[in-house]
Amino acid sequence: MSDKGGFGDAINESKGDFRVFIALNVLLSIMFGNTLVWGLDYVGFIEYSLLNVVTAAIVLFSIAYLMIQP
C-alpha cells in the first residue's frame, strides 16, 4: 500500500480546530484532575474537595496548553 499524497500528508498539513483542542483539554483535565485528587485522598495526602479538583484541572490544562505553543 502506497501512501503517496495520502493520509500522511493530510496529517502533516492539518491545522486542526483549536476549539476542539480546548474542549478536549478541559474535559480530560477535569477527569484526570479528579482521578489524581481521589488517589491522593485515598493515600491520605490531601483532602478530596471541589477546590482541589479544580486546582488540579487548571494546572493540568495550563501545562497541556503551554506544551502546544510554538
N, C-alpha and C positions, 0 to 999 in steps of 0.2 A: 504494500500500500504506500503510495507516494503522498507526501504532504505539501506538494508544491502549491504555494499560494492558498493554502487551506487554513486549517484550524490554528496552526502555529502562528501564522501571520496575523490572523484575527486577534489572537490573544496579545501579541506584542503591540499591536496598533490600537487596541481598545482603551479608551479613556475611562469608561465606566461612568456610572451616575453617582455623583458624590452623595446625594440624598440616601441612596441605598446603603452606602458605607456607613453614614451617620446612624441610620435606623438600626442596622445590624450591630454596630458598635454599641449603641445604647442598650439594646436588648441583651447582647451577650455579656456586656459589662455588669449589668444588673444581675443576671443569672450567676455569673462566676463570682461576683462580689457576695451574693447571698450564700453561695456554697462555701466560699472562703471564710466568711464570718461564722457560719454554722459550725464548720470544722474547728475553728479556733475556739468557739464557745464549748464545743464538745470536749476539747482537751483542757479547758479551764483557763485559757489565755486571755480572752476578752469576753464581754457580755454580748449576747445576741440581741441587738436592738436595731430599729429602723435607721437611726443615725449612723451606726457603724456600717450597715449595709450600703447606705447612700454614700458615705465617705469612701468605702472601698470601690464602689462603682465609679465614682468620679475620678479616683486615682487611676483605675484601670482604663477608663475611657480616655483620659488625658495621655497616658502612656501610648496607647494604640494610635491616637490621633497624631501625636508627635512623631511616631515611627514612620508614618506615610508621607510626611512633609519632605519635599525635595531639598 
